Amino acid sequence: MTCACSTAGGSTPTRPVRWDSSWPAFVHEPQRSVVLGYFTARFGMPLTVFDDLCLLLRHRIYSLLSATPYVERLAGLQVHSAGLPVLRIIRHHLKPTTVALQRFGSQAMRHVLDLSAAQVLTLLHEREQPLQLDIQPGYVILRHADHILGCGLYTPGRLRSQLPQHPVASLESLGSSGGRRPLRHQ
């Protein structure tokens, strides 16, 4: 645990960080377009959304970083992580991260589900709910009241939450904001 020091010139105890790697690998064309093409194929996002960003790969996680002229200079640093994680390699497929969908999901043209407050609470507490939709099975963007919550997994007849467990407390107020309304999707 970290505590503030009471004397000038003192130090703050910290946990050591394991520096077991160097800078993540840059992903260049054509692999870059193939990987980011996932967002185009699944969600209808234009690839131009990612034009000013570098794609990096480290430990089965693809991340995006601002493509500034100084990025190459930073590549010599030993880092724990770099960039915004956007896709995880899970077995033989890609899974979008919550933060990626929250950042870029407004550009999505399909596979976006608008949930009622009751549906969001059901997903948060029960982690899944029965649901029949006329869409392709796979990852979907979960949205409530024009706010992107994150990722869900739709299989025929069922919607499974892929939302992290930690936002449950901050979304508890949804229970008082209204009843169940029909689910819409794009």
Order of alpha helices (4+ residues) and beta strands (2+ residues): beta-alpha-beta-beta-alpha-beta-beta-alpha-beta-alpha-beta-beta-beta-beta-alpha-beta
